[in-house]
Amino acid sequence: MENIKTESNQKIIKYLLIIFLGSLLLAISAKIKIPFYPVPMTMQTFVVILIGVTFGWKIGITTISLYLFEGLVGLPVFAGTPEKGIGLTYFMGPTMGYLIGFMSATFIAGYLNLKTNILIIFLKLVLSVSSIYIIGILWLGTLIGWDKPILELGLKPFLFAELFKISLLTILTKKLLTFRKFI
């Protein structure tokens, strides 16, 4: 009985460490950016999908939730913080939809069976990252008005970078899935 309790505690500590380090990696990826208006181009989408593929949807969603919580309480983890505000004020800005979309993307990347051929993996990762942009564009249009060129502002500048990120993750997916065995 004592052995089972110790193993359980070790597993919980391991999960908490993965979640904390994942949120830290996501915060760092937010600072690797090319400034665009109204939404900056960052490495966050790569890390969101990476977390989902590598650790599964449960740890993925928990990691994204911790990251969003950190930003909401005022830690400067988001791409435009602290220079463009912090906390709820920043969160409610143009990037909110994309940030919320991280939840759906990590769920899709972590939930779908990625033990298939490379084309199917690519298409599933496209679906995953697309959820970020769908939610992001819906929020952006609501916030700044549908009369603005929403797709030109919130989607088109990011397409080639996303294609590169998804292609790289597609190639790495089989290797990343091996980490799940150790979790």
C-alpha positions in Angstrom: 0.0 0.0 0.0 2.8 2.4 0.9 4.5 1.6 -2.5 1.3 2.5 -4.4 1.0 5.8 -2.5 4.6 6.7 -3.2 4.2 5.9 -6.9 1.0 8.0 -7.1 2.7 10.9 -5.4 5.7 10.7 -7.8 3.3 10.6 -10.8 1.5 13.7 -9.5 4.8 15.6 -9.0 5.9 14.6 -12.5 2.6 15.9 -14.0 2.8 19.1 -12.0 6.4 19.6 -13.2 5.4 19.0 -16.8 2.5 21.4 -16.6 4.6 24.1 -15.0 7.5 23.7 -17.5 5.0 23.7 -20.3 3.5 27.0 -19.2 7.0 28.4 -18.9 7.8 27.2 -22.5 4.6 28.8 -23.7 5.5 32.1 -22.0 8.9 32.0 -23.6 7.4 31.2 -27.0 5.1 34.3 -26.6 8.2 36.5 -26.5 9.6 35.1 -29.7 7.6 37.3 -32.0 7.4 39.3 -35.2 5.2 42.4 -34.4 2.1 42.5 -36.5 -1.1 44.5 -35.8 -3.4 43.7 -34.2 -2.1 40.2 -33.5 1.7 39.4 -33.3 3.2 36.4 -34.9 4.8 34.2 -32.2 6.0 30.6 -31.7 3.0 29.9 -29.4 1.0 27.9 -31.9 4.0 25.6 -32.3 4.3 25.1 -28.6 0.6 24.6 -28.1 0.5 21.8 -30.6 3.8 20.4 -29.4 2.4 20.1 -25.8 -0.8 18.4 -27.0 1.0 15.9 -29.2 3.7 15.1 -26.7 1.7 15.0 -23.4 -1.9 14.4 -24.5 -5.0 16.4 -24.2 -5.4 16.2 -20.4 -2.0 17.6 -19.5 -2.2 19.9 -22.5 -5.4 21.6 -21.5 -4.2 21.8 -17.9 -0.9 23.4 -19.1 -2.8 25.9 -21.3 -5.2 26.7 -18.4 -2.3 27.4 -16.1 -0.7 29.7 -18.8 -3.9 31.6 -19.3 -4.4 31.9 -15.5 -0.9 33.3 -15.1 -1.6 35.9 -17.8 -5.0 36.8 -16.3 -3.6 37.4 -12.9 -1.1 39.8 -14.3 2.1 37.9 -14.9 3.7 39.1 -18.2 3.4 35.8 -20.1 1.4 37.0 -23.1 3.1 38.2 -26.3 2.4 41.9 -25.8 2.9 42.1 -22.0 3.8 44.2 -20.2 4.3 46.9 -22.8 0.6 46.7 -24.0 -0.9 46.0 -20.6 -1.3 43.0 -18.4 -4.0 40.8 -16.9 -7.6 41.0 -17.9 -7.1 44.2 -19.8 -4.6 42.6 -22.2 -6.5 39.3 -22.3 -9.7 41.1 -23.5 -7.8 42.6 -26.4 -7.4 41.4 -30.0 -5.6 38.2 -29.0 -8.2 36.8 -26.7 -9.8 34.5 -29.3 -6.4 33.1 -30.2 -5.5 32.5 -26.6 -8.8 30.7 -26.0 -8.2 28.8 -29.2 -5.1 27.3 -27.6 -7.4 25.2 -25.5 -9.2 23.6 -28.5 -5.9 23.2 -30.4 -4.1 21.3 -27.7 -7.2 19.2 -27.1 -7.4 18.2 -30.8 -3.6 17.6 -31.1 -3.7 15.5 -27.9 -6.9 13.6 -28.5 -6.7 12.6 -32.1 -4.9 9.4 -33.0 -1.7 10.5 -34.6 -0.3 7.0 -35.1 -1.1 7.0 -38.8 0.6 8.0 -42.0 2.3 11.4 -42.4 -0.4 12.9 -44.6 -3.1 12.1 -42.1 -1.0 13.5 -39.3 -0.5 16.7 -41.2 -4.2 17.1 -41.9 -5.0 16.5 -38.2 -2.5 19.1 -37.1 -3.9 21.5 -39.7 -7.3 21.0 -38.1 -5.8 21.6 -34.6 -4.1 24.9 -35.5 -7.2 26.0 -37.6 -9.3 25.9 -34.4 -7.0 28.7 -33.0 -7.6 30.9 -36.0 -11.3 30.2 -36.2 -11.9 31.3 -32.6 -9.3 34.1 -33.0 -11.0 35.6 -36.1 -14.4 35.3 -34.6 -13.3 37.3 -31.5 -11.2 39.8 -33.6 -14.2 40.5 -35.9 -16.5 41.0 -32.8 -13.9 43.3 -31.2 -12.8 45.5 -34.0 -15.9 45.2 -36.3 -16.7 42.9 -39.2 -16.4 45.8 -41.6 -12.6 45.7 -41.2 -10.4 43.3 -43.3 -10.5 40.6 -40.6 -8.8 37.8 -42.6 -6.1 40.2 -43.8 -5.4 41.2 -40.2 -5.9 38.0 -38.3 -5.1 35.1 -40.7 -3.3 35.8 -44.0 0.0 37.1 -42.5 0.3 33.8 -40.5 -0.4 31.2 -43.1 3.2 30.5 -44.3 4.6 30.4 -40.8 1.9 28.0 -39.7 2.5 25.8 -42.7 6.1 25.6 -41.7 5.4 24.9 -38.0 2.8 22.2 -38.9 5.2 20.6 -41.3 7.9 20.5 -38.7 5.6 19.1 -36.1 4.3 16.5 -38.6 7.8 15.2 -39.1 8.5 15.2 -35.4 5.2 13.6 -34.3 6.2 10.0 -34.3 9.2 10.8 -32.1 7.1 13.0 -29.8 4.5 10.3 -29.2 7.2 8.1 -27.6 7.2 10.6 -24.7 3.6 9.6 -23.8 4.8 6.1 -22.8 6.8 7.6 -20.0 3.9 9.7 -18.6 
